[in-house]
Amino acid sequence: MNNEQILSIFTQTGALLNGHFQLTSGLHSNQYFQCAKVLQYPQHTERLCSQIVSHFRETKVDVVIAPAMGGIVVGQEVGRQLGVRTMFTERKDGTMQLRRGFEIREGESVLVCEDVVTTGGSVFEVMKIVDERGGNVVGVGYIVDRSGGRVRFGDNIAQVATLHMDVVTYKPEACPLCEQKMPIDKPGSRPNKQ
């Protein structure tokens, strides 16, 4: 699938929203990708995640890990298609943690999955957890790259997104939508940064 076909799926499922949004990163934007609205349809999830899987099919992957909430469905489907263990991290007291008895073993090859990347903050946090436990991040796969390719997870880290968008973001103090007094929506799954 190309960008246009994927964007069409987002539009058909109501997952591409237009308006005034405060992103989890604290930045503002006139567009928001609510991936959950696409991922509620197994056929879309399978097709979108298969593009990530095809990129890493020849890479040794022992485990797939994803940050909660948004990345869980992506990680689970990628892990299913690769036939490997799948786990997730979650926030407790504002800190990303590996809980629920999940373990990354020394030397394991780990693929990090996410739904949407704007600044890459959650992915970097997950990568740190993998590193602290002796795992080896072999790649990062995600559905939407909102950064226009600007976010890089390391020189030796393979990364792939199924949809590339260069979505405009604004710092709150320089947001023209705020200047227009346009109501703001905060649709993310965790509290936004201030």
Secondary structure, DSSP 8 states (H G I E B T S, - for coil): --HHHHHHHHHHTT-EEEEEEE-TTS-EEEEEE-HHHHHTSHHHHHHHHHHHHHHHTTS--SEEEEETTTHHHHHHHHHHHHT-EEEEEEEETTEEEE-TT----TT-EEEEEEEEESS-HHHHHHHHHHHHTT-EEEEEEEEEETBTT-----TT-EEEEEEE-B--EE-GGG-HHHHTT---B--SSS----
